[in-house]
Amino acid sequence: MLTFRNFSLRCDQSNPLVSFDTPWNWECGQGKRIAFITNNSFLRYQLIACMSGLVSPVTGQIVSNSVIGWPVGADGGLDRKLRVSHAVSFLSTVYNDCLGKSLVSIDEFWKTLSDTGIEPDLVIKELSREQKDFFGLALSVIFSFDCYLIPKTRFLMSKPANLLKELLLRQIEGKMLFSTSANVQFQREFCTDGLVLGPLGQILFLGPLADAIQWADQNLERSNVLESEDDGFEVNLNLSNSDSTDDEIDF
C-alpha cells in the first residue's frame, strides 16, 4: 500500500507559490498500475521527482513500506566512468533483496546485454547512445521492485527494446506502477487505471484506464506537448520546491 497524506506539489515552473488547490488523501494498493494523465508537463516531472525522493512535497507526505525503484530507464545514479560489470555489481549489492526476488535471471540479463554488444568490461560513457539507453532500461528490468516509476517511454516502446519490454511486463505483474508518459500505446500495455489531473493537481477522474483516456479526450483541452517530450525527464533537472515544508517522504 502506498498512501498520499495531505499531499501537494508545486505546479508552476515559474512560480514556486503555485501548488495543489486541494491536497491529495488517497491510497494505492498492490497490483494497481496508474497512468497520470495531465496537460501540465511540469506537474508530470514533479510527480516522478517527488516519488523518487528527488524533491520534497509542498505539504504532506507519501507513506509506503514498499521498495520504490528509480525511474525506469535512468541509470540508478551511477558514475558513467564505471565499467558495466562494476556498475551491475554495485547496484546488485545495494538492491540485493530485489535481485533475489527477480523473475529475470542474471544469466538472461547478461545475454541480453551481450546480444546488443554491451560487454562487462566496457565503460558506460563509451557506449553508443542506443547502448546507453538499452543498458539503463536493462538495469531497471533486472530488479524486482514493489513499485515502478516510468516517466519516459520512447525507447521502451521502440523496436530495439522489444525484449526488454517483454521482461519488464513480466517483472511488473502484480506490482504497483506510476507513469507520467503521454504515450497511449504504452498506457494500454502497462497500466490498469488512469488518474486525470487538472493543471493545479485537481483529481478530475480516477478509474479504469480506458474510461480515464476517454474522459480526458472528451474533457481536457488537447495538449500541445509532444509525447517525445517524455524523454525530457532527467534526474538533474532543477525541480526543487524552494518554499516547501520540512515534511519527509517515508519510503
Residue, then its C-alpha position, 0 to 999 in steps of 0.5 A: m500500500l502506498t498512501f498520499r497524506n495531505f499531499s501537494l506539489r508545486c505546479d508552476q515552473s515559474n512560480p514556486l507559490v503555485s501548488f495543489d488547490t486541494p491536497w491529495n488523501w488517497e491510497c494505492g494498493q498492490g497490483k494497481r498500475i496508474a497512468f497520470i494523465t495531465n496537460n501540465s508537463f511540469l506537474r508530470y516531472q514533479l510527480i516522478a521527482c517527488m516519488s523518487g525522493l528527488v524533491s520534497p512535497v509542498t505539504g504532506q507526505i507519501v507513506s509506503n513500506s514498499v521498495i520504490g525503484w528509480p525511474v525506469g530507464a535512468d541509470g540508478g545514479l551511477d558514475r558513467k566512468l564505471r565499467v558495466s560489470h562494476a556498475v551491475s555489481f554495485l547496484s546488485t549489492v545495494y538492491n540485493d533483496c530485489l535481485g533475489k526476488s527477480l523473475v529475470s535471471i542474471d544469466e538472461f540479463w547478461k545475454t541480453l546485454s551481450d546480444t546488443g554488444i554491451e560487454p562487462d568490461l566496457v565503460i558506460k560513457e563509451l557506449s553508443r547512445e542506443q547502448k546507453d539507453f538499452f543498458g539503463l532500461a536493462l538495469s531497471v528490468i533486472f530488479s524486482f521492485d514493489c513499485y515502478l516509476i516510468p516517466k519516459t517511454r520512447f525507447l521502451m516502446s521502440k523496436p530495439a527494446n522489444l525484449l526488454k519490454e517483454l521482461l519488464l511486463r513480466q517483472i511488473e505483474g502484480k506490482m504497483l506502477f506510476s507513469t507520467s508518459a503521454n504515450v497511449q500505446f504504452q498506457r494500454e500495455f502497462c497500466t490498469d487505471g488512469l488518474v486525470l489531473g487538472p493543471l493545479g493537481q485537481i483529481l478530475f477522474l480516477g478509474p479504469l484506464a480506458d474510461a480515464i483516456q476517454w474522459a480526458d479526450q472528451n474533457l481536457e483541452r488537447s495538449n500541445v506537448l509532444e509525447s517525445e517530450d517524455d524523454g525530457f525527464e532527467v534526474n538533474l533537472n532543477l525541480s526543487n520546491s524552494d518554499s516547501t515544508d520540512d515534511e519527509i517522504d517515508f519510503 
